[in-house]
Amino acid sequence: MIISDETIAYVAALAKIKLSDEEKIRAKKDLGEILGYIERMNELDTDGVEPMSHAFPVSNVFREDVVTNGDEREEMLKNAPKQKDGCFVVPKTVE
């Protein structure tokens, strides 16, 4: 696949980077090689292959969400410079 100068300029603008002429030539070559590799992968026969999200089987590795600090509202409000009706009072920030 041939990559045009306009494509490189567009990708650079999306990435918000400025490329020198030498960098544009190298980027054009690299992007062409990447797209060529993807084209080669499209030639593979994947019929009957189940899609997967990981190369290895994984299970949920997250711990259970257990509350450990409980209801400590009164304890937390002791640190408040001002409080009203069980809540922190803060300065108004929006007109």
Beta strands, then each sheet from edge to edge (+ up, - down):
strand 1: 83-84
strand 2: 87-88
sheet 1: 1+ 2-
end
